[in-house]
């Protein structure tokens, strides 16, 4: 999604002509995918979920990301990947709005970060590896004891299922990590 280095932040140190349009497109594309798409999907399933919630608690889990946490961004000086991070912060708010709307309807809405998961299907390009290393340094500012290693998909799913299984309607609208709290790594 990010076309040029300067698009990894909202305010690049130097702003070549024409890149403002690319930044705007990255923001729109991220919002369309990570917010509008999720909202349309949730709305499409609401009739079925409403019927289910009359028998038991209906759970709507939205995959988010710790980079959508404002406190993490501020604590680690993390300016990278702004369009993605902004869209994840927006979907966290949408989840909270759903929870407020369906507060009395036996629903659980949860924005859940899977952690930093190794989902690679190919070796990274040199540029991707360079950006990943910068991102890791930013994360280690916030989590100095973190070993810097992504977790496996299996570990992430196991941990997320544990969180999902213990989440209750009183907790609806939360944004948490695979640990069930605000520990993102």
C-alpha positions in Angstrom: 0.0 0.0 0.0 2.7 2.5 0.9 4.2 3.8 -2.4 7.2 5.9 -1.2 9.1 6.2 2.0 7.5 9.5 2.8 4.1 7.8 2.8 5.0 5.8 5.8 4.3 8.9 7.9 1.8 11.7 7.6 4.4 14.4 7.6 7.5 13.4 5.7 10.7 15.3 6.4 10.7 16.3 2.7 7.6 16.3 0.5 8.2 15.8 -3.2 5.6 17.2 -5.5 2.6 14.9 -6.1 3.0 12.5 -3.2 0.2 14.1 -1.3 -2.2 12.4 -3.7 -0.5 9.1 -3.1 -0.8 9.6 0.7 -4.5 10.4 0.3 -5.1 7.3 -1.8 -3.2 5.1 0.8 -5.5 6.6 3.6 -8.6 6.0 1.5 -7.6 2.4 0.5 -6.7 1.5 4.1 -10.0 2.9 5.4 -12.0 1.2 2.7 -10.4 -2.2 3.5 -10.0 -2.1 7.3 -13.0 -0.1 8.3 -15.8 0.1 5.6 -15.3 -3.5 4.6 -15.4 -4.8 8.1 -18.5 -2.7 8.9 -20.3 -4.0 5.7 -19.4 -7.6 6.7 -20.6 -7.1 10.3 -23.9 -5.6 9.1 -24.5 -8.4 6.6 -24.3 -11.0 9.5 -26.2 -9.0 12.1 -29.6 -10.6 11.3 -28.2 -14.1 11.8 -26.3 -12.9 14.9 -29.4 -11.3 16.3 -31.3 -14.6 16.0 -28.4 -16.5 17.7 -28.1 -14.0 20.5 -31.6 -14.8 21.7 -30.4 -18.3 22.5 -26.8 -17.6 23.7 -24.2 -14.8 23.5 -23.3 -13.8 20.0 -19.6 -12.9 19.6 -18.4 -10.6 16.9 -14.6 -10.6 16.8 -12.7 -8.1 14.6 -9.1 -8.6 14.0 -7.3 -5.4 14.7 -3.7 -4.5 15.5 -1.7 -3.2 18.4 -0.5 -0.4 16.1 -4.0 1.0 16.2 -3.4 1.8 19.9 -2.7 5.5 20.4 -0.7 4.9 23.6 1.7 2.5 21.8 2.2 4.9 19.0 3.0 7.8 21.3 5.2 5.7 23.6 7.4 4.3 20.9 7.5 7.3 18.6 6.1 5.1 15.9 5.3 7.2 12.8 5.6 4.4 10.3 2.7 2.9 8.3 0.4 5.7 9.2 -2.5 4.8 6.8 -2.7 1.3 8.1 -2.4 2.4 11.8 -5.1 5.0 11.4 -7.5 2.6 9.8 -7.0 0.1 12.6 -7.6 2.8 15.2 -10.8 3.6 13.3 -12.1 0.0 13.3 -11.5 -0.1 17.1 -13.9 2.8 17.5 -16.4 1.1 15.2 -16.3 -2.0 17.4 -16.9 0.2 20.5 -19.9 1.8 18.6 -21.4 -1.6 17.9 -21.0 -2.6 21.5 -22.8 0.5 22.6 -25.6 0.0 20.1 -26.1 -3.7 21.1 -25.4 -3.3 24.8 -28.7 -4.9 25.9 -28.8 -7.6 23.2 -26.5 -10.4 24.5 -23.7 -9.5 22.1 -20.0 -9.3 22.6 -18.1 -7.1 20.2 -14.3 -7.3 20.5 -11.4 -5.8 18.6 -8.6 -8.3 19.0 -4.9 -8.0 18.0 -3.3 -11.3 17.1 0.2 -10.0 18.1 3.1 -9.8 15.8 2.6 -13.0 13.8 5.0 -14.5 11.2 2.6 -14.9 8.3 5.3 -14.6 5.6 4.9 -16.7 2.5 8.1 -15.6 0.9 11.4 -14.0 2.0 11.1 -10.2 2.4 12.6 -7.9 -0.1 15.5 -5.8 1.1 13.3 -2.8 1.4 10.6 -4.7 3.3 13.3 -6.1 5.6 14.7 -2.6 6.2 11.3 -1.2 7.1 10.6 -4.2 9.3 13.8 -3.7 11.2 12.9 0.0 11.8 9.5 -1.0 13.0 11.1 -3.6 15.4 13.3 -0.9 16.9 10.2 1.3 17.4 8.4 -1.6 19.1 11.4 -2.3 21.4 11.3 1.3 22.6 7.9 0.5 24.1 8.7 -3.2 25.0 12.4 -3.3 25.9 12.2 -6.8 27.2 10.5 -8.2 24.1 12.8 -10.6 22.2 11.9 -9.2 18.8 10.6 -12.4 17.4 7.1 -12.8 15.8 4.9 -15.6 17.1 3.6 -18.5 15.0 0.1 -18.4 13.5 -0.7 -21.4 15.7 0.4 -19.7 18.9 -1.6 -16.6 18.0 -4.8 -18.5 17.2 -4.5 -20.5 20.4 -4.1 -17.3 22.5 -6.8 -15.5 20.7 -9.3 -18.3 21.2 -8.5 -18.3 25.0 -9.4 -14.6 25.0 -12.5 -15.0 22.9 -13.8 -17.9 25.1 -13.5 -15.9 28.3 -14.9 -12.6 26.9 -18.4 -11.7 28.2 -21.1 -9.1 27.3 -19.9 -6.9 30.2 -16.6 -6.6 28.4 -18.1 -5.8 25.0 -16.4 -3.1 22.9 -12.9 -3.7 24.2 -9.7 -3.5 22.1 -7.2 -6.0 23.5 -4.3 -8.1 22.5 -3.9 -11.9 22.2 -3.1 -11.7 25.9 -6.5 -10.2 26.7 -5.0 -6.9 27.8 -3.0 -4.0 26.3 0.3 -5.9 26.1 0.7 -5.9 22.3 3.9 -7.9 22.1 
